[in-house]
């Protein structure tokens, strides 16, 4: 099946160029030119990736990304021409998976898209452990859903990836560089601050008291680890 991409930018010449290039590689491309239209497309179709401009009419790109994260973990790559936006995107406070700065080379855009889709495809491979249970936490690896006391916790795609990696390897300490490489990939342009932001936000969601975590612990000067042994269910 061809990969489906949603390209969102109010500059129609940019959209036209990206669409042409991606279609040359056999991908299916939908185009939107403002934030409202982008959300309508995203709600009605599960895309393999969304290429999303930061500066959009009606609803800005950051808000669009946040709203997409409320109903889907499809990969989102932000496009920005403003250098001051980079720290926001690198922090991934909005749930984005990557960013590309304008002006860009279309070959770089395609390389980034393909790299993210390769990582996504690897995550979709069958796992031997279907459900992980640790105390009040349950992680369903097939559906990528997390529950605390049987209440579902809404995580972004990368928050889930970090949690699953740590939980499937309990008591193993990962330093930030290794986590960045394993979850975001060796070609990710961000730095280890990205890992710290995700750990902080993950603790805020899954820990009763984030300052005294039960699940996600810090080995000072080394990295992060998940406490305790898991019970596995088939």
N, C-alpha and C positions, 0 to 999 in steps of 0.2 A: 504494500500500500504506500502511495506517495505521502511524504510528510506535508502537514498542513501548517502554514505560517500565517499569522495576522500581522500586517504592517500598518502602523498607526503614526501618521505625521500629517500636519496641515500643509506642508510643502509638496504639492502634487508632482513636481518634477522629481523630487527625491523618491517619493513612493513609486513612481513609474519606473525609475532606474533600478530600484531594489527588486521590484516585482519581476521585471524582465530578466534580471540576472538569476534570481532564485528559480524562476520557471525554466530557465535554460538548464538548470541542474535537476529538473524533474519534480520540483516541489509545487504544491498547490498553494496559491497565495490569495488571501482576502485583504482588502484595503479599507481603512477607515481614516477619516480626516479630522475628527474631533473626538473628545473624550466620551461623549454620550454614545456616539456611533460605535466606538471601540467596545464599550461595556455591553452593548446590545449584541455585537458579534460574539464576544467572549462568553456570554451567558447561553447563547444558542448553539455553540460549537466548541468541542474540546480540541484546542490547537496543540501541536507539538511544540510551538514556541510563539511568543508574542514579542514583536520588535516595537517598542513604545517610546515615542518622543516625550521629553519632559514638558515642553512648552506646547500646550494644546488649547484650542478654543473650548468654551463651555465647561469642561472639567479637565483640570491639569493632569499631567501624566502620573505624578506621585499619587494623587487621589485615585486615579484609575487603577493603578497597581495595587493599592490597599484594598479597593473594593473587589478586585479579581481574587485576591487572597482569601476573601470571605467565603468564596464558593469553589475555588479551584487551586491546585498546586502546579498548574501548567507553567513551564519556565517563562520568565519575563526578562528581557534585556532592554535596559533604558538607553535612549539616545539623548545626548546632551551637548549643547554648544557653550554652556556656561561652566567655567572652571570652578565656581563656588558651589556648584551642585555636586561635585565629585565626592566630597566628604560625606554628604548625605547618602549618596548611592553606595559608597564603599561601606558605610555603616549598615547598609541594607535594612534601615529602619522601616522601609516601605515594602519589604518582601521581595525585592528584585533579586535576580540570580546573577546578573552581570551588568556592565555598562559599556557603552562605546561613545567616544567623543567625536563631535563634528569639527571640521570636515573629516570624513573617513574614506578609507579605501574599500571598495566593495569586496575585494578579495579577503580583507581582514574580517568584514562583516560575515561573509559566508564561512570563513574558518571558525569564528567564534560560535556561530549557530550550530555548525556540525559538531564541534567539540561538546557543546552542552547537550545536544541530542544523543551523542554517544554515551555520555555519562548517565542520562536519563534511561537509555535503553538497558544499560548494565544494571540499574536499580530495579528494572522490571523483570529481570531474570528470576526464575523460581528460587525460593529460599528453602533451606531444609528446616528452619525453625519458623513455624507459622505464627505462633503467638508467644510473646514473652510476658511473664508475670513476675513482678517484684513488689511484694507487699500490696498496697492499694493501687499500684500502677499496672495497667495491661496495655501492651503494644501489639496491635494486629499488623503484622508485617505485610500481608497480602493487600489489605485495604489502606495501609499507611495511616491508621487511625490510632489515637492514644486516649486512654480512659483513666481517670483517677476516681476511685470509689464509684465506678460504673458511670461516671459523668464524662462525656467526651470533651477533650481539650483541643481547641483549634490551634494548630501549629502551622507555620509556613513550611514550604518544601524543605528549605535548608535547616530549619529548626528540627524538623522530623529526622532528616538525614544525620544530623549530629547526635541526636538522642539515640537513634537506632544503632549507630556505630558504637557508641559508648556502652549501651545496654547489652548488646550481643557479645561484648568483651568485658564483662564485669571485673573490676579491680585492676584492669590494665590502664596504666597512665599514658595518655597521649599528650605530647607537647603541642603547642599552638601551630607550629610549622607543619607538623605531620597532619593534624586535623585539617588545616587549610588545604594541603595537597590532596588528602584523601576525599574530602567532601566537595571542595570547589574545583579540584583538578590542578595539575602542574602548570597549566597555561593561564590560570586566573591572575589578573593584574593587581588585585588588592593585597593588603598586608594582614598581619595577625590581629589587628584591631577588629577585623571582621569576626574572628572566632570569639573574642571577648564579648562583643555585642550580642552574638547569638547565644552564648552561654548565659549571659545576664538575662536576656529576654526569655530563654527557656526556663530558667529558675523561677522567674516571676510567674510563669504559667503552671509549672508542675510541682513546685515546692510550696508547702503551707507557710513556711518561713524561709524566704530566699537567703537571709543572712545566716541561717543555720540549716543548710541543705540536708535532706535525707537521701537523695538520689545522686545528684551531680556534685561531686566534690572537687576541691582544688588541692593539688599537691604543690605546695608553695615552692616556687623556683623551678618547677618541672612542667606541670600541665594539669589536665583534667581527667577524672575517671568516674565511673559509675560504681556505686557501692553495692556489694553483696552479690550473692549467686542468684541466678534466674531459674524459675521453673518453666519448662518448655512444654507447650501443648501442641499436639499435631492437629 
